[in-house]
Structure formats: structure tokens, C-alpha cells
Amino acid sequence: MNCLRQHTMQPFRAHRNTSSRAAAVRVRCGAGTPTVVVTREHGKNGKLMTALSKHRIQCVELPLIEHAPGPDRDQLPGLLQAGAFDWVACTSPESAAVFIDGWKAAGSPQVRVAVVGGGTGEVLAAAGITPEFTATKALGKVMGSELPHVPGGSDVVLYPASVKASTDLQDSLAAAGFKVQRINTYNTIGVTNVEQQVLQQALAADVVTFGSPSAVKAWVALVGLQAAQQKMNRGLPADRVIYPDAPGIDEWARCVVQGLQKLGRMPAVVA
């Protein structure tokens, strides 16, 4: 998610929400290098920063979230060993990382994995696991409507989820005739302490990128509700929030560049 932050706000067309990522942007039509805040957890901002650097965009890294074990995490290895399911659903890179830990603890059993998002699949592939299904859009409800039934299977989907995850995936899977076993294996929490110098740089930036609703909440908690509303035009109206049209880092970066171009912070490409 890219959020357009403002001094003087200009109209901007918002794309339909096809991913949890967006950017918030403010208009600051002055000279200098455009600046973007990247807010994913430590170690997970590098790809976006690299993609933006190709456009000579300066990045301020301000991790807003971190992950903690969920209440059901210890159940995962035993459930994987039992194998009483057709699919394991991984909906984010973090859920994939948690699944891999449980899978290794279970002795690396043969499993059939379905994923949301290319980044999720990359995490699994790095551990030697090839997803057998990838949703066409990075949305849980899309996976639910597209996931194939296994002939002669149990129609059970094991869903290692975030504590804060919505029920979109569960609801769509149930509507498609699956039975979902959800276990809350991790939690996403907002950071409480950041370097003030970095925070001030972030507050002066043109674009703030958010990869999840938790990051948005952490931003508001960090800078204060009143300050966040002032910086984000009193609550981020829909036409100031830009969503990528497809999953992936390149699309996220393209979305940020497009926003900066429309706001006059980068030159538009002339065909």
C-alpha cells in the first residue's frame, strides 16, 4: 500500500485494492530527490529498496512491525506429521517462514502447499518446497475461489495464520466446499521505539509504503493520531491511497513511481 501524504493535496486516482500493499503520498512539488519510506520488518525491505533505487529514489527504512509466536505455533509440527489434510495454505512470506520451521520440526513430510503471492512462494522455494498452487491474485479470497479439490481427498485445508488475519480465506474456502483447520501460528505487532532522526526523515518523505494494516496502525501509534491525521490529510481518503494492480515487488515499485510522477516529484515518461 502506498499512501500519498500531503502539504497541499492534489486529486489522484486510487486503484482497486488487489493486495495488502499500498502507498500514501503527499504533494511536495519541490526540487531534490524523491523520498520513500519503507516500513516492512527488518530484513524484508531490501528488494523494494533495490527496485526503487533503479529510479533514483531515496529510501528511508523505518520498520514498523515485527513478528512474535502465536498461541498455536507448537501444534504445527504434530499436525503436519498427521497429514490429515489436502492442502497447507500459506498467505504471506512470514506464514511461509513459520510453516518451514514447523515442517522441519516434523521431519520434512511430503505436503501439498498453496500460496498467495510470489514472495510467499519464493520463501518456500528457498527451503526446497515447490508450491503446487499459486492464486492468480494476492488475496486470500481469490485462493479460496480457485483452489482445486484433490480427487478422493479429505477437502481439509490446514491454514497456519496470523492472529490478526481476517476470515476471508476461511470463508471463501468454506464456500467452495473445503473444511479449514486454522491455527494462529504467529502475531504481527507494531514497534514501539525508533530512532528519532529516522522518524523525522520519514515524516518529511513524499511517500510512505505499507505492507499490511498492522503497519498502518503502528504508524499512527508511533507518530500520534493527531499528527498522523495532519500528515495524511485527516485519515487517508480513498483517492490518496494507491494499491498495486498485481502482486510482486516490481508492481509495488511501479505503483510508487506512478504516484510520484502524478504528483510532480518525478518526470512522466513520454512515449
KEVEXTOR-453457 format. One record per residue: residue number from 0; y, z, x of N, C-alpha, C, CB in turn. Coordinates in pm, whole numbers, plus 50000, padded with zeros to 5 digits. Glycine has a CB too. Example, Ala and Ser with C-alpha at 12.3 -4.5 7.8 and 13.67 -1.06 7.14 Angstrom:
% KEVEXTOR-453457
SITE  num    nyy    nzz    nxx   cayy   cazz   caxx    cyy    czz    cxx   cbyy   cbzz   cbxx
SITE    0  49431  50780  51319  49550  50780  51230  49670  50780  51320  49553  50905  51131
SITE    1  49775  50708  51285  49894  50714  51367  50003  50787  51290  49940  50572  51408
//
This chain:
% KEVEXTOR-453457
SITE  num    nyy    nzz    nxx   cayy   cazz   caxx    cyy    czz    cxx   cbyy   cbzz   cbxx
SITE    0  49882  50000  50085  50000  50000  50000  50122  50000  50088  50001  50121  49904
SITE    1  50218  49912  50060  50343  49906  50134  50455  49944  50039  50366  49765  50195
SITE    2  50533  50044  50074  50639  50090  49986  50774  50054  50044  50628  50241  49963
SITE    3  50854  49984  49964  50985  49941  50007  51083  50056  49988  51030  49816  49928
SITE    4  51137  50104  50098  51231  50215  50092  51372  50160  50093  51210  50314  50208
SITE    5  51469  50239  50056  51597  50181  50024  51717  50259  50076  51608  50167  49879
SITE    6  51819  50179  50109  51956  50226  50107  52018  50162  49983  52036  50188  50241
SITE    7  52020  50028  49981  52061  49953  49863  51944  49866  49823  52190  49868  49889
SITE    8  51889  49887  49708  51763  49823  49673  51788  49685  49614  51685  49909  49576
SITE    9  51703  49590  49654  51707  49454  49601  51579  49428  49521  51723  49350  49716
SITE   10  51585  49333  49426  51464  49303  49350  51353  49252  49440  51493  49201  49241
SITE   11  51230  49286  49405  51114  49239  49482  50996  49234  49389  51084  49331  49604
SITE   12  50923  49123  49390  50808  49107  49301  50691  49188  49354  50768  48959  49287
SITE   13  50633  49271  49272  50517  49351  49312  50389  49276  49277  50518  49490  49243
SITE   14  50296  49272  49370  50166  49211  49344  50081  49306  49261  50095  49175  49475
SITE   15  49984  49249  49190  49889  49330  49114  49809  49416  49210  49795  49242  49029
SITE   16  49779  49538  49170  49709  49632  49257  49563  49591  49273  49718  49775  49202
SITE   17  49530  49527  49386  49392  49490  49412  49332  49573  49523  49383  49344  49447
SITE   18  49402  49670  49572  49347  49756  49677  49426  49884  49677  49351  49687  49816
SITE   19  49374  49983  49750  49445  50110  49756  49556  50107  49858  49348  50221  49790
SITE   20  49571  49996  49928  49672  49986  50031  49800  49927  49974  49622  49901  50148
SITE   21  49913  49974  50024  50040  49919  49980  50146  49955  50082  50079  49970  49840
SITE   22  50268  49905  50057  50379  49937  50147  50503  49965  50066  50404  49823  50246
SITE   23  50579  50063  50110  50707  50093  50048  50816  50055  50145  50718  50244  50008
SITE   24  50912  49977  50099  51010  49918  50188  51150  49949  50140  50991  49767  50199
SITE   25  51242  49968  50233  51381  49984  50195  51461  49869  50253  51437  50121  50242
SITE   26  51570  49835  50189  51657  49730  50240  51751  49790  50344  51737  49664  50125
SITE   27  51746  49734  50462  51839  49776  50566  51871  49651  50647  51779  49893  50657
SITE   28  51958  49569  50592  51981  49437  50647  52073  49445  50767  52041  49343  50541
SITE   29  52021  49498  50874  52098  49508  50996  52023  49446  51110  52132  49652  51027
SITE   30  52084  49454  51228  52021  49397  51346  51914  49491  51397  52125  49369  51455
SITE   31  51836  49442  51491  51734  49525  51552  51595  49490  51507  51761  49669  51523
SITE   32  51498  49548  51575  51358  49521  51546  51315  49589  51417  51269  49567  51663
SITE   33  51250  49518  51326  51199  49583  51205  51094  49687  51241  51140  49480  51107
SITE   34  51095  49797  51167  51008  49911  51199  50921  49946  51079  51092  50032  51242
SITE   35  50795  49973  51107  50697  50005  51003  50626  50135  51039  50595  49889  50985
SITE   36  50608  50221  50941  50534  50346  50961  50389  50325  50919  50599  50463  50880
SITE   37  50296  50360  51007  50153  50353  50975  50102  50496  50960  50072  50274  51085
SITE   38  50028  50522  50854  50003  50661  50814  49856  50699  50799  50072  50688  50686
SITE   39  49765  50611  50840  49624  50650  50830  49594  50758  50933  49531  50527  50852
SITE   40  49474  50816  50924  49439  50927  51012  49431  50881  51157  49307  50989  50968
SITE   41  49433  50978  51248  49427  50948  51391  49309  50857  51423  49418  51079  51472
SITE   42  49336  50756  51503  49231  50666  51547  49205  50548  51455  49107  50741  51562
SITE   43  49274  50539  51341  49247  50432  51246  49368  50344  51216  49195  50491  51118
SITE   44  49472  50357  51298  49591  50275  51279  49599  50157  51375  49714  50359  51295
SITE   45  49510  50154  51473  49521  50057  51581  49517  49912  51536  49413  50080  51679
SITE   46  49427  49878  51446  49413  49738  51405  49538  49689  51332  49291  49721  51315
SITE   47  49592  49772  51245  49714  49731  51174  49831  49721  51271  49746  49831  51062
SITE   48  49842  49814  51364  49949  49809  51462  49939  49683  51548  49946  49934  51551
SITE   49  49818  49647  51586  49799  49525  51666  49839  49402  51586  49653  49513  51711
SITE   50  49799  49398  51460  49833  49283  51375  49984  49271  51357  49766  49295  51239
SITE   51  50053  49383  51340  50198  49380  51321  50271  49348  51451  50246  49513  51266
SITE   52  50215  49392  51563  50281  49366  51692  50288  49217  51722  50207  49438  51804
SITE   53  50196  49139  51666  50199  48994  51686  50323  48932  51623  50073  48930  51626
SITE   54  50383  49003  51529  50506  48958  51465  50629  49030  51522  50498  48980  51313
SITE   55  50609  49097  51633  50717  49172  51699  50774  49280  51608  50828  49077  51743
SITE   56  50685  49344  51536  50723  49456  51450  50691  49585  51524  50650  49450  51312
SITE   57  50787  49675  51529  50767  49804  51594  50701  49901  51496  50901  49861  51645
SITE   58  50604  49976  51543  50532  50070  51458  50559  50214  51498  50382  50043  51462
SITE   59  50574  50299  51399  50581  50443  51418  50452  50501  51360  50709  50506  51350
SITE   60  50371  50564  51443  50244  50620  51395  50266  50763  51348  50137  50615  51506
SITE   61  50244  50785  51220  50261  50916  51159  50140  50944  51070  50395  50924  51076
SITE   62  50028  50987  51127  49910  51016  51045  49942  51121  50938  49794  51064  51133
SITE   63  49913  51088  50814  49944  51178  50703  49821  51246  50644  50014  51101  50595
SITE   64  49703  51197  50678  49582  51256  50621  49478  51283  50729  49523  51165  50513
SITE   65  49386  51370  50696  49270  51396  50779  49153  51428  50687  49297  51513  50881
SITE   66  49033  51422  50741  48915  51443  50657  48844  51572  50692  48820  51325  50672
SITE   67  48785  51632  50590  48709  51756  50604  48577  51741  50529  48790  51879  50551
SITE   68  48474  51816  50568  48345  51806  50497  48358  51844  50350  48242  51897  50564
SITE   69  48285  51773  50265  48281  51805  50123  48170  51903  50090  48265  51678  50042
SITE   70  48168  51957  49969  48071  52061  49934  47926  52013  49929  48107  52119  49801
SITE   71  47905  51882  49914  47768  51830  49900  47717  51760  50026  47761  51734  49784
SITE   72  47791  51771  50134  47757  51692  50253  47617  51721  50306  47859  51718  50363
SITE   73  47576  51847  50301  47445  51884  50356  47329  51827  50275  47432  52035  50363
SITE   74  47356  51782  50152  47249  51726  50069  47212  51584  50110  47291  51728  49924
SITE   75  47302  51516  50180  47284  51373  50205  47156  51339  50282  47402  51321  50280
SITE   76  47125  51404  50395  47003  51366  50467  46876  51376  50382  46987  51452  50589
SITE   77  46863  51484  50304  46744  51500  50220  46733  51393  50114  46745  51636  50156
SITE   78  46846  51357  50054  46844  51253  49951  46808  51117  50011  46980  51244  49882
SITE   79  46856  51091  50132  46822  50966  50198  46674  50961  50235  46908  50946  50323
SITE   80  46619  51074  50276  46476  51079  50308  46391  51058  50183  46441  51214  50373
SITE   81  46434  51114  50071  46357  51100  49947  46355  50955  49899  46417  51190  49837
SITE   82  46467  50886  49917  46472  50743  49885  46458  50709  49738  46368  50674  49959
SITE   83  46496  50799  49650  46478  50776  49506  46597  50700  49448  46458  50909  49433
SITE   84  46634  50589  49509  46749  50512  49465  46730  50367  49511  46883  50572  49523
SITE   85  46804  50277  49447  46800  50136  49486  46910  50103  49586  46813  50047  49363
SITE   86  47026  50165  49567  47142  50135  49650  47210  50263  49696  47241  50046  49573
SITE   87  47274  50255  49814  47373  50354  49855  47508  50283  49852  47341  50413  49999
SITE   88  47605  50341  49784  47737  50280  49771  47835  50347  49867  47788  50290  49626
SITE   89  47894  50268  49956  47997  50317  50048  48127  50246  50015  47956  50293  50198
SITE   90  48230  50322  49986  48353  50263  49934  48472  50271  50028  48389  50328  49806
SITE   91  48453  50323  50148  48563  50333  50245  48504  50350  50384  48659  50450  50210
SITE   92  48581  50322  50488  48532  50347  50624  48489  50491  50646  48638  50311  50725
SITE   93  48560  50587  50587  48523  50727  50605  48391  50758  50535  48633  50819  50553
SITE   94  48372  50704  50415  48244  50727  50346  48130  50664  50425  48248  50670  50202
SITE   95  48157  50550  50489  48055  50487  50573  48022  50574  50693  48101  50349  50619
SITE   96  48124  50633  50756  48101  50719  50872  48021  50843  50834  48235  50761  50935
SITE   97  48052  50901  50718  47977  51018  50671  47833  50979  50639  48045  51080  50546
SITE   98  47817  50863  50575  47682  50815  50545  47601  50797  50673  47688  50683  50467
SITE   99  47662  50739  50775  47590  50715  50901  47542  50847  50962  47681  50641  51002
SITE  100  47626  50949  50959  47585  51080  51011  47463  51132  50935  47701  51182  51001
SITE  101  47468  51123  50802  47355  51170  50721  47231  51085  50740  47393  51171  50576
SITE  102  47251  50955  50756  47140  50862  50777  47069  50891  50908  47190  50717  50775
SITE  103  47145  50918  51013  47084  50951  51142  47010  51084  51134  47191  50956  51252
SITE  104  47070  51182  51064  47005  51313  51049  46875  51301  50969  47100  51411  50981
SITE  105  46869  51200  50882  46749  51178  50800  46642  51099  50874  46786  51107  50672
SITE  106  46671  51057  50997  46574  50979  51073  46590  50829  51059  46438  51016  51031
SITE  107  46708  50786  51017  46741  50642  51004  46644  50568  50913  46742  50576  51141
SITE  108  46627  50613  50788  46534  50545  50697  46587  50409  50654  46508  50632  50574
SITE  109  46496  50325  50605  46536  50195  50552  46607  50215  50419  46411  50101  50534
SITE  110  46730  50166  50409  46808  50181  50286  46879  50049  50256  46912  50297  50299
SITE  111  46917  50035  50132  46991  49917  50087  47134  49963  50058  46923  49850  49959
SITE  112  47232  49909  50132  47369  49959  50124  47461  49854  50062  47420  49999  50263
SITE  113  47546  49899  49970  47650  49816  49911  47785  49873  49952  47637  49809  49755
SITE  114  47882  49784  49981  48010  49832  50032  48126  49772  49955  48023  49800  50180
SITE  115  48238  49844  49962  48368  49796  49916  48456  49782  50039  48432  49894  49810
SITE  116  48503  49661  50066  48596  49639  50176  48529  49599  50306  48676  49761  50198
SITE  117  48593  49504  50375  48540  49458  50502  48537  49565  50608  48619  49343  50550
SITE  118  48638  49653  50609  48642  49760  50708  48524  49855  50694  48770  49837  50697
SITE  119  48482  49880  50571  48365  49965  50547  48241  49901  50606  48346  49990  50396
SITE  120  48226  49772  50584  48112  49701  50639  48111  49699  50791  48109  49561  50588
SITE  121  48230  49690  50852  48239  49690  50998  48191  49822  51057  48382  49662  51042
SITE  122  48225  49933  50992  48180  50064  51040  48028  50070  51037  48240  50178  50955
SITE  123  47969  50023  50930  47822  50024  50919  47758  49930  51021  47780  49984  50777
SITE  124  47815  49812  51037  47759  49715  51131  47759  49769  51273  47837  49584  51125
SITE  125  47862  49846  51307  47870  49904  51442  47756  50002  51467  48004  49973  51462
SITE  126  47700  50058  51359  47588  50151  51371  47453  50081  51352  47602  50264  51270
SITE  127  47456  49949  51341  47332  49874  51325  47283  49861  51183  47227  49938  51405
SITE  128  47371  49886  51086  47335  49876  50945  47406  49755  50884  47371  50007  50867
SITE  129  47331  49663  50828  47389  49545  50767  47397  49564  50616  47307  49418  50802
SITE  130  47517  49568  50558  47527  49581  50412  47461  49463  50343  47675  49593  50369
SITE  131  47390  49490  50237  47324  49384  50161  47409  49335  50045  47190  49432  50110
SITE  132  47519  49405  50020  47610  49360  49915  47752  49404  49950  47568  49416  49775
SITE  133  47848  49313  49934  47990  49345  49952  48065  49297  49830  48047  49280  50082
SITE  134  48140  49386  49768  48217  49349  49649  48321  49243  49684  48285  49473  49587
SITE  135  48350  49154  49590  48444  49046  49616  48587  49095  49628  48436  48942  49508
SITE  136  48616  49210  49571  48746  49274  49586  48725  49420  49623  48831  49262  49455
SITE  137  48822  49476  49695  48808  49613  49745  48840  49715  49636  48898  49635  49866
SITE  138  48763  49710  49530  48780  49803  49418  48643  49850  49373  48857  49736  49301
SITE  139  48631  49981  49349  48505  50036  49304  48458  49975  49174  48516  50184  49291
SITE  140  48552  49952  49081  48512  49898  48951  48461  49755  48963  48630  49902  48853
SITE  141  48505  49683  49066  48454  49549  49088  48311  49555  49139  48543  49472  49189
SITE  142  48284  49649  49231  48146  49667  49275  48055  49697  49156  48137  49780  49380
SITE  143  48100  49784  49068  48018  49820  48954  47982  49702  48867  48088  49922  48872
SITE  144  48076  49609  48850  48050  49494  48764  47969  49386  48834  48180  49436  48716
SITE  145  47965  49388  48968  47899  49281  49043  47765  49320  49105  47990  49233  49151
SITE  146  47740  49448  49123  47620  49491  49195  47493  49444  49124  47619  49645  49210
SITE  147  47404  49376  49195  47282  49326  49130  47178  49437  49111  47221  49212  49211
SITE  148  47102  49426  49005  46989  49516  48983  46872  49471  49070  46949  49519  48833
SITE  149  46797  49567  49122  46679  49537  49203  46559  49523  49110  46655  49649  49310
SITE  150  46493  49408  49108  46377  49391  49019  46271  49499  49043  46315  49253  49039
SITE  151  46233  49567  48937  46132  49671  48948  46182  49800  49008  46019  49622  49026
SITE  152  46314  49810  49028  46371  49929  49091  46401  50040  48993  46496  49892  49164
SITE  153  46464  50144  49045  46495  50262  48964  46631  50253  48895  46491  50385  49050
SITE  154  46714  50158  48939  46852  50144  48889  46938  50265  48922  46851  50121  48739
SITE  155  46898  50342  49023  46977  50458  49067  47062  50417  49187  46884  50578  49103
SITE  156  47189  50456  49184  47281  50432  49295  47323  50568  49351  47405  50349  49250
SITE  157  47298  50589  49479  47344  50710  49547  47485  50684  49596  47249  50750  49665
SITE  158  47577  50770  49557  47720  50748  49584  47776  50866  49663  47799  50729  49452
SITE  159  47777  50859  49797  47843  50962  49878  47994  50942  49870  47794  50957  50027
SITE  160  48063  51030  49801  48202  51007  49764  48297  51109  49825  48217  51007  49614
SITE  161  48424  51076  49815  48529  51173  49845  48545  51267  49726  48663  51102  49878
SITE  162  48579  51391  49754  48606  51486  49647  48713  51431  49553  48651  51622  49705
SITE  163  48809  51359  49608  48923  51311  49530  48900  51172  49470  49046  51308  49616
SITE  164  48786  51113  49493  48760  50978  49440  48759  50979  49288  48627  50923  49494
SITE  165  48813  50874  49229  48811  50862  49084  48670  50831  49036  48910  50752  49037
SITE  166  48655  50820  48906  48524  50786  48849  48512  50637  48818  48500  50867  48721
SITE  167  48602  50556  48872  48599  50412  48842  48464  50349  48875  48709  50340  48919
SITE  168  48413  50380  48996  48285  50321  49036  48172  50371  48946  48255  50354  49183
SITE  169  48168  50501  48924  48063  50557  48839  48066  50495  48699  48078  50709  48829
SITE  170  48186  50486  48643  48199  50434  48507  48155  50288  48499  48343  50448  48459
SITE  171  48195  50208  48597  48160  50066  48592  48011  50045  48618  48242  49987  48695
SITE  172  47952  50126  48706  47808  50117  48729  47730  50158  48604  47767  50206  48848
SITE  173  47774  50265  48540  47707  50309  48418  47716  50202  48309  47769  50440  48367
SITE  174  47833  50137  48300  47849  50031  48201  47757  49912  48229  47994  49985  48198
SITE  175  47720  49896  48357  47632  49786  48397  47484  49826  48391  47666  49739  48537
SITE  176  47455  49948  48346  47317  49990  48330  47257  50067  48446  47235  49873  48306
SITE  177  47341  50110  48541  47292  50190  48654  47305  50339  48624  47369  50155  48782
SITE  178  47226  50418  48694  47239  50564  48693  47297  50604  48829  47101  50635  48666
SITE  179  47402  50684  48828  47474  50716  48951  47449  50861  48989  47624  50689  48934
SITE  180  47409  50881  49114  47397  51015  49170  47511  51032  49269  47257  51038  49238
SITE  181  47618  51094  49224  47735  51115  49309  47724  51248  49381  47865  51109  49226
SITE  182  47751  51245  49512  47763  51369  49589  47895  51363  49665  47641  51388  49688
SITE  183  47970  51471  49658  48101  51477  49723  48083  51521  49868  48196  51574  49647
SITE  184  48080  51422  49957  48044  51448  50096  48162  51473  50189  47965  51334  50149
SITE  185  48283  51438  50145  48400  51464  50230  48524  51479  50143  48420  51349  50333
SITE  186  48627  51532  50203  48753  51551  50132  48866  51497  50218  48776  51701  50099
SITE  187  48967  51446  50153  49086  51395  50221  49200  51492  50197  49124  51252  50172
SITE  188  49256  51545  50305  49363  51643  50293  49485  51595  50370  49317  51781  50345
SITE  189  49602  51638  50325  49725  51600  50391  49753  51688  50511  49841  51607  50294
SITE  190  49814  51627  50613  49854  51706  50730  49972  51794  50692  49889  51613  50850
SITE  191  49986  51904  50762  50095  51997  50732  50197  52008  50845  50038  52134  50704
SITE  192  50161  51965  50964  50253  51975  51077  50260  51841  51151  50209  52087  51174
SITE  193  50381  51795  51173  50403  51674  51252  50520  51699  51346  50430  51550  51160
SITE  194  50529  51617  51450  50642  51627  51541  50769  51582  51469  50618  51543  51670
SITE  195  50874  51663  51477  50997  51632  51405  51060  51502  51453  51095  51746  51421
SITE  196  51048  51473  51582  51105  51349  51634  51038  51228  51570  51092  51344  51787
SITE  197  50906  51235  51557  50832  51125  51495  50868  51114  51347  50680  51145  51512
SITE  198  50882  51228  51281  50919  51227  51139  51055  51162  51118  50919  51369  51084
SITE  199  51150  51193  51204  51283  51133  51191  51278  50982  51213  51380  51197  51291
SITE  200  51195  50938  51306  51178  50794  51326  51119  50729  51201  51089  50767  51448
SITE  201  51024  50799  51141  50961  50746  51020  51060  50736  50905  50843  50834  50980
SITE  202  51145  50834  50892  51243  50834  50783  51345  50722  50799  51314  50968  50778
SITE  203  51364  50674  50921  51461  50567  50946  51398  50428  50941  51526  50588  51080
SITE  204  51268  50420  50919  51198  50291  50924  51223  50208  50799  51049  50313  50943
SITE  205  51189  50080  50809  51206  49988  50697  51091  49996  50597  51218  49846  50748
SITE  206  50971  50013  50647  50851  50008  50564  50762  50127  50594  50774  49876  50586
SITE  207  50707  50186  50490  50604  50288  50506  50476  50235  50442  50647  50425  50440
SITE  208  50366  50236  50516  50238  50189  50463  50151  50308  50425  50165  50099  50565
SITE  209  50085  50296  50311  49994  50400  50263  49858  50338  50235  50051  50469  50137
SITE  210  49753  50401  50283  49618  50353  50261  49546  50422  50148  49539  50367  50384
SITE  211  49609  50523  50087  49542  50597  49980  49645  50678  49904  49430  50689  50036
SITE  212  49614  50717  49780  49703  50807  49707  49725  50940  49779  49648  50834  49568
SITE  213  49625  50986  49853  49639  51111  49928  49749  51102  50032  49507  51149  49995
SITE  214  49764  50985  50092  49869  50966  50192  50007  50972  50127  49850  50833  50265
SITE  215  50019  50915  50007  50147  50921  49936  50183  51066  49904  50141  50837  49807
SITE  216  50085  51141  49855  50109  51282  49822  50146  51361  49947  49986  51345  49755
SITE  217  50081  51330  50059  50112  51400  50184  50253  51369  50230  50011  51362  50293
SITE  218  50296  51245  50212  50433  51206  50249  50535  51287  50169  50454  51055  50225
SITE  219  50513  51294  50038  50605  51369  49953  50606  51517  49992  50566  51354  49804
SITE  220  50488  51573  50018  50480  51714  50057  50548  51738  50191  50334  51759  50063
SITE  221  50541  51639  50279  50594  51656  50414  50745  51652  50416  50539  51549  50505
SITE  222  50803  51556  50346  50949  51539  50353  51020  51612  50240  50985  51392  50349
SITE  223  50944  51664  50144  51004  51731  50030  51024  51634  49916  51137  51794  50070
SITE  224  51003  51679  49795  51010  51593  49678  51147  51528  49663  50977  51672  49553
SITE  225  51253  51606  49677  51387  51552  49659  51418  51445  49762  51491  51663  49666
SITE  226  51386  51474  49888  51410  51377  49994  51327  51252  49974  51380  51438  50131
SITE  227  51202  51269  49933  51116  51153  49911  51170  51065  49800  50973  51198  49878
SITE  228  51220  51128  49693  51276  51051  49583  51401  50977  49626  51306  51142  49465
SITE  229  51485  51041  49706  51606  50976  49755  51572  50860  49846  51694  51075  49828
SITE  230  51475  50881  49934  51437  50775  50028  51362  50662  49959  51353  50832  50140
SITE  231  51293  50693  49850  51209  50593  49785  51261  50557  49646  51067  50644  49775
SITE  232  51393  50562  49630  51456  50515  49507  51403  50586  49383  51437  50366  49493
SITE  233  51402  50719  49391  51367  50804  49277  51229  50774  49219  51469  50790  49170
SITE  234  51128  50779  49306  50992  50775  49253  50918  50644  49265  50996  50811  49115
SITE  235  50962  50554  49352  50889  50429  49377  50863  50349  49250  50757  50460  49445
SITE  236  50965  50285  49195  50941  50198  49080  50847  50084  49117  51073  50143  49025
SITE  237  50784  50027  49016  50677  49931  49041  50722  49811  49123  50619  49884  48911
SITE  238  50847  49767  49105  50890  49647  49177  50929  49675  49321  51005  49582  49106
SITE  239  50910  49798  49368  50936  49831  49508  50806  49858  49584  51029  49952  49518
SITE  240  50694  49847  49516  50565  49872  49579  50488  49741  49586  50484  49980  49500
SITE  241  50440  49707  49705  50372  49579  49727  50227  49606  49762  50442  49497  49839
SITE  242  50136  49542  49691  49993  49556  49718  49938  49425  49775  49917  49595  49589
SITE  243  49853  49433  49875  49786  49311  49923  49703  49248  49812  49697  49342  50045
SITE  244  49690  49116  49819  49612  49045  49718  49463  49046  49747  49660  48902  49707
SITE  245  49427  49087  49868  49286  49087  49908  49266  49197  50012  49242  48948  49966
SITE  246  49142  49241  50032  49117  49345  50133  49133  49292  50274  48978  49404  50115
SITE  247  49144  49383  50369  49147  49344  50510  49280  49371  50577  49115  49198  50522
SITE  248  49274  49396  50708  49392  49427  50786  49489  49310  50790  49354  49467  50928
SITE  249  49438  49188  50807  49526  49071  50816  49608  49054  50688  49445  48945  50844
SITE  250  49545  49075  50574  49616  49062  50447  49719  49173  50432  49518  49065  50330
SITE  251  49684  49293  50476  49778  49405  50471  49900  49373  50557  49711  49536  50519
SITE  252  49876  49322  50679  49987  49287  50767  50071  49174  50708  49933  49246  50905
SITE  253  50005  49076  50648  50078  48965  50586  50169  49015  50475  49981  48861  50531
SITE  254  50120  49111  50400  50198  49171  50292  50323  49239  50347  50113  49271  50213
SITE  255  50308  49313  50456  50422  49381  50518  50523  49278  50567  50375  49470  50635
SITE  256  50476  49175  50635  50565  49071  50686  50640  49003  50571  50486  48966  50767
SITE  257  50570  48973  50464  50634  48910  50349  50745  48998  50293  50530  48880  50241
SITE  258  50718  49127  50284  50820  49218  50235  50942  49221  50324  50763  49356  50221
SITE  259  50920  49226  50454  51032  49227  50549  51112  49098  50541  50981  49250  50691
SITE  260  51044  48987  50521  51113  48859  50508  51201  48856  50384  51013  48743  50504
SITE  261  51147  48902  50273  51223  48900  50148  51340  48997  50152  51132  48934  50032
SITE  262  51328  49100  50234  51435  49198  50245  51536  49162  50355  51378  49334  50272
SITE  263  51515  49048  50419  51609  49005  50521  51591  49069  50656  51744  49031  50475
SITE  264  51481  49139  50677  51458  49205  50806  51379  49118  50902  51385  49336  50784
SITE  265  51323  49009  50850  51257  48909  50933  51292  48772  50878  51102  48931  50936
SITE  266  51302  48671  50965  51333  48537  50916  51216  48479  50837  51368  48444  51032
SITE  267  51248  48412  50728  51144  48347  50650  51095  48224  50724  51195  48309  50510
SITE  268  50966  48194  50706  50908  48076  50770  50944  47953  50687  50753  48090  50784
SITE  269  51000  47854  50751  51039  47730  50683  50936  47623  50714  51181  47684  50727
SITE  270  50876  47568  50611  50772  47466  50631  50834  47335  50679  50694  47442  50501
//
